[in-house]
Amino acid sequence: MANQEIVNRKIVLRDYVVGFPKESDLVLISNEKIKLVVPEGSENGVLVKNLYLSCDSFMRDRMSKDCSYISPFTPGEPLTGYGVAKVVDSRDPEFKAGDLVWGMTGWEDYSLITRKDPLIKIEHTDVPLSYYTRILGMPGMTAYIGFMEIGSPKKGEYVFVSGATGAVGQLVGQFAKLMGCYVVGSAGSKEKVDLLKNEFGFDEVFNYKEEQNLEAALKRHHFLVIYFENVGGKMLDAVLLNMRNHGRIAACSMISQEHVQNLILVVTKSIRMEGFVVFNYYQRYQEFLEFTMKYIKEGKIKFVEDKAEGLESGPAALLGLFTGRNIGKQIYGTYEFGKPFVVPLLTLFSPSVSSGRMRYYFLL
Ligand SMILES: NC(=O)c1ccc[n+]([C@@H]2O[C@H](COP(=O)([O-])OP(=O)(O)OC[C@H]3O[C@@H](n4cnc5c(N)ncnc54)[C@H](OP(=O)(O)O)[C@@H]3O)[C@@H](O)[C@H]2O)c1
């Protein structure tokens, strides 16, 4: 088997994208054959078979040459992103064939991973493996570090989460409830508002697209102690007006990229605002895992997943994340294209949303 050559299909970026990405910017190629062994000279290489690949917002930036967040993708090379995989062969003493791992991998059937940042062995297989692309992976870790570390919550505190139905926001809200906080969220459609209130237990949610005055919308929900920032711009301006003195802001993202006018209030209200990048905290993964697994096993955390099947469905799934084209399914249990799959215990349904920033991963 090791010497046998097999086709390794890949999804590659045709060329750097200018403007909005299109499905045709991504191409499935199947002209490469590989042997299922780590090649000579690739010391500490780990060859994996990819099982789940995740579509994440930051991947859009990486299609552009001017990506400022992390390095851009290389045209002609497979996209890279978070995934779950099984080790096929390893020259790294930390991993052996058969191990299940999650971390940065390629959009291809098999990947040779030489830079392991992060590549984390999966120890708990009593939850669906797909969880390691979400609740037990990067988005979960982001919610945990941003809220538990930077937000530093105490029982009874008022918390606001923007972008609350995102993979990160939905967990922040639930962590906040578990810590005994009062949680307010904002979302961009009625379906999302209902989801947050009825399924994720947010105390109050408002549809920011329907509010004429964000400051007034926030004022209805008491003065805030902690703000988990995903949006920036007008939302941040309104939040600053409604923060208590000595409040805390965990700056995860500023998706809107709008100008902020009220930043002086950080000074006058003695607000502590701290940005963070989750990549710098993976050494705390075990701590996060213990914290989160406990609540998963107790059935106290819920999570929405949306799946597509097959490497070939990756481009449409990724573009659907940016355009909303694939949205509108509201299905209980798992969302599959045709074939039965292990039912994730806590997967509820794919929310019907209109704004197009759904989460996808696809299985191979
Ligand atoms: N700091 C870090 O280390 C780190 C780690 C992971 C992710 N991130 C970033 O954190 C953000 C949240 O991550 P995620 O995975 O939860 O993203 P996501 O699933 O794509 O969700 C983002 C949410 O933001 C809302 N949104 C998008 N554009 C908006 C706008 N212009 N104004 C207001 N709301 C807007 C959307 O909800 P509506 O439809 O309701 O508008 C969407 O649900 C992303 O920007 C991501 O890149 C940062």
The ligand as an SDF file (V2000), in Angstrom:
LIG
                    3D

 48 52  0  0  0  0  0  0  0  0999 V2000
   -8.9970   37.2560   16.8400 N   0  0  0  0  0  0  0  0  0  0  0  0
   -8.9240   35.9990   16.4610 C   0  0  0  0  0  0  0  0  0  0  0  0
   -8.0000   35.2650   16.8070 O   0  0  0  0  0  0  0  0  0  0  0  0
  -10.0300   35.4380   15.6230 C   0  0  0  0  0  0  0  0  0  0  0  0
  -10.2110   34.0470   15.5570 C   0  0  0  0  0  0  0  0  0  0  0  0
  -11.2810   33.5520   14.8240 C   0  0  0  0  0  0  0  0  0  0  0  0
  -12.1180   34.4290   14.1310 C   0  0  0  0  0  0  0  0  0  0  0  0
  -11.8560   35.7700   14.1760 N   0  0  0  0  0  0  0  0  0  0  0  0
  -12.7190   36.7200   13.4810 C   0  0  0  0  0  0  0  0  0  0  0  0
  -13.8190   36.9130   14.3350 O   0  0  0  0  0  0  0  0  0  0  0  0
  -14.9980   37.1590   13.5670 C   0  0  0  0  0  0  0  0  0  0  0  0
  -16.0660   36.1870   14.0070 C   0  0  0  0  0  0  0  0  0  0  0  0
  -15.6380   34.9040   13.6450 O   0  0  0  0  0  0  0  0  0  0  0  0
  -16.7100   33.8220   13.2410 P   0  0  0  0  0  0  0  0  0  0  0  0
  -15.9570   32.6070   12.8920 O   0  0  0  0  0  0  0  0  0  0  0  0
  -17.7500   33.7600   14.2990 O   0  0  0  0  0  0  0  0  0  0  0  0
  -17.2990   34.5080   11.9330 O   0  0  0  0  0  0  0  0  0  0  0  0
  -18.6270   34.1680   11.1700 P   0  0  0  0  0  0  0  0  0  0  0  0
  -19.1420   32.8300   11.5650 O   0  0  0  0  0  0  0  0  0  0  0  0
  -18.3430   34.4580    9.7500 O   0  0  0  0  0  0  0  0  0  0  0  0
  -19.6790   35.2050   11.7770 O   0  0  0  0  0  0  0  0  0  0  0  0
  -19.4820   36.5450   11.7330 C   0  0  0  0  0  0  0  0  0  0  0  0
  -20.8070   37.2190   12.0800 C   0  0  0  0  0  0  0  0  0  0  0  0
  -20.6120   38.6220   11.9930 O   0  0  0  0  0  0  0  0  0  0  0  0
  -21.7770   39.2200   11.4440 C   0  0  0  0  0  0  0  0  0  0  0  0
  -21.3650   40.2780   10.5050 N   0  0  0  0  0  0  0  0  0  0  0  0
  -20.7020   40.1420    9.3620 C   0  0  0  0  0  0  0  0  0  0  0  0
  -20.5050   41.3330    8.7770 N   0  0  0  0  0  0  0  0  0  0  0  0
  -21.0750   42.2510    9.5730 C   0  0  0  0  0  0  0  0  0  0  0  0
  -21.1920   43.6600    9.5430 C   0  0  0  0  0  0  0  0  0  0  0  0
  -20.7060   44.3870    8.5360 N   0  0  0  0  0  0  0  0  0  0  0  0
  -21.8260   44.2780   10.5640 N   0  0  0  0  0  0  0  0  0  0  0  0
  -22.3180   43.5530   11.5760 C   0  0  0  0  0  0  0  0  0  0  0  0
  -22.2270   42.2150   11.6720 N   0  0  0  0  0  0  0  0  0  0  0  0
  -21.6100   41.5720   10.6810 C   0  0  0  0  0  0  0  0  0  0  0  0
  -22.5570   38.1280   10.7510 C   0  0  0  0  0  0  0  0  0  0  0  0
  -23.7980   38.0850   11.3310 O   0  0  0  0  0  0  0  0  0  0  0  0
  -25.0660   38.8450   10.7280 P   0  0  0  0  0  0  0  0  0  0  0  0
  -25.5310   38.0440    9.5450 O   0  0  0  0  0  0  0  0  0  0  0  0
  -25.9500   38.7470   11.8850 O   0  0  0  0  0  0  0  0  0  0  0  0
  -24.6030   40.1860   10.3330 O   0  0  0  0  0  0  0  0  0  0  0  0
  -21.8630   36.8180   11.1120 C   0  0  0  0  0  0  0  0  0  0  0  0
  -22.7060   35.9100   11.7770 O   0  0  0  0  0  0  0  0  0  0  0  0
  -14.5810   37.0410   12.1040 C   0  0  0  0  0  0  0  0  0  0  0  0
  -14.3460   38.3230   11.5740 O   0  0  0  0  0  0  0  0  0  0  0  0
  -13.2910   36.2520   12.1560 C   0  0  0  0  0  0  0  0  0  0  0  0
  -12.4490   36.5450   11.0620 O   0  0  0  0  0  0  0  0  0  0  0  0
  -10.8640   36.2970   14.9190 C   0  0  0  0  0  0  0  0  0  0  0  0
  1  2  1  0
  2  3  2  0
  2  4  1  0
  4  5  1  0
  4 48  2  0
  5  6  2  0
  6  7  1  0
  7  8  2  0
  8  9  1  0
  8 48  1  0
  9 10  1  0
  9 46  1  0
 10 11  1  0
 11 12  1  0
 11 44  1  0
 12 13  1  0
 13 14  1  0
 14 15  2  0
 14 16  1  0
 14 17  1  0
 17 18  1  0
 18 19  2  0
 18 20  1  0
 18 21  1  0
 21 22  1  0
 22 23  1  0
 23 24  1  0
 23 42  1  0
 24 25  1  0
 25 26  1  0
 25 36  1  0
 26 27  1  0
 26 35  1  0
 27 28  2  0
 28 29  1  0
 29 30  1  0
 29 35  2  0
 30 31  1  0
 30 32  2  0
 32 33  1  0
 33 34  2  0
 34 35  1  0
 36 37  1  0
 36 42  1  0
 37 38  1  0
 38 39  2  0
 38 40  1  0
 38 41  1  0
 42 43  1  0
 44 45  1  0
 44 46  1  0
 46 47  1  0
M  CHG  2   8   1  16  -1
M  END
$$$$
